[in-house]
Amino acid sequence: MPPMIFSPLTLRSLEVPGRAWVSPMCQYSCRPSEPGFVTDWHLAHLMSFAVGGAPLILTEATAVSRDGRISPWDAGLWEDQQMRGWQRIVEQVHQVGSLIGVQLAHAGRKGSTYAPFHERSGSVPRDDGGWRAVGAGEQAFGSYAAPRGLRTEEVPEIVHAFARSAARAVRVGFDVVEVHAAHGYLLHQFLSPLVNDRSDRYGGDDVGRARLVLEVVDAVRAAIPDRVPLLVRVSATDWSDEVEGGIEGDVERTVQLCRELGRRGVDLIDVSSGGNVPAPTIPVGPGYQTRFAERVRETVEVPVSTVGMITGARQAEGVLRAGKADAVMLARAALADPHWWHRAAHQLGHALPWPPQYARITDRHVF
């Protein structure tokens, strides 16, 4: 029996040949002169994980509209011309034997910001390629510029943008589609009582605040074939005591949302945390978010993944064997070691085939 890390997980008709996946990681590497178009950097970045043995790779947050980008350097899929660059990446990843999914996102009030490694920080002004961000309301995130609150009649266009991008993703050849409803971006802004003070049908209570996310999920599910798995990333909590019930109240609201997502055809809940509080106090440590995934998994009848300081093979294997999650997401560990999966296989006594170009390599030589 193989280690759980290397055991398959079936989502609809797709069999993923392993349970340690590459988490979405923003690269801020598109050219502002070609907004949303991926470059050779994206190909090299994502291919490194495929060569390293990753069974499923998720792209960075990919904007569903021009003003849905986090920064002017973000990838997008809001127009057909952007498909060609993604097709090149998907084809190369498939040739190595890995699967690849796209994470679709809208940054909302956290849009039009400088990349974290830029010499400047904060919101990008119009004269430097920025734009007026939109949000659930007009409350700014920290020191960012205040967004323009979306009017009720504008919200359906957000839904359509996600659906159109999802349809393009299928045409590109992505194996999986993930909706980003976490980390303080637009869908999470609507979900959060910390941010959403609307009085229309998209606010007022938990039902109203969840309406946009559920409409997006319904539209995306309808826009992609039944065979294509649909994932949703959620933030289990914003790590704030300012809302009713505090952190545990946040988690319970997330559980209720995830139950509804499962009923609407979502195939896996990708559980993370945070995003709507500029400087939260978070007890960061190995696997610090896994307890939230475990709570969702206990009560929702769909698979669950966990992310957050999962770095070692035995740590990941322990999470899976304890039934705390059905899959684990790797981010920094994968960046530090794009061949993480081959190292993990060696440590756990499993034979993971190398690409033929590397077939002369053996564990004895490498590890």
Secondary structure, 3 states (H helix, E strand, C coil): CCCHHHCCEEECCEEECCCEEECCCCCCCCCCCCCECCCHHHHHHHHHHHHCCCCEEEEEEEECCHHHCCCCCCEECCCHHHHHHHHHHHHHHHHHCCEEEEEEECCHHHCCECCCCCCCCCECCHHHCCCCCEECCCCCCCCCCCCEECCHHHHHHHHHHHHHHHHHHHHHCCCEEEEEECCCCHHHHHHCCCCCCCCCCCCCCHHHHHHHHHHHHHHHHHHCCCCCCEEEEEECCCCCCCCCCHHHHHHHHHHHHHHHHHHCCCCEEEEECCCCCCCCCCCCCCCCCHHHHHHHHHHCCCCEEEECCCCCHHHHHHHHHCCCCCEEEECHHHHHCCCHHHHHHHHCCCCCCCCHHHCCCCHHHHC
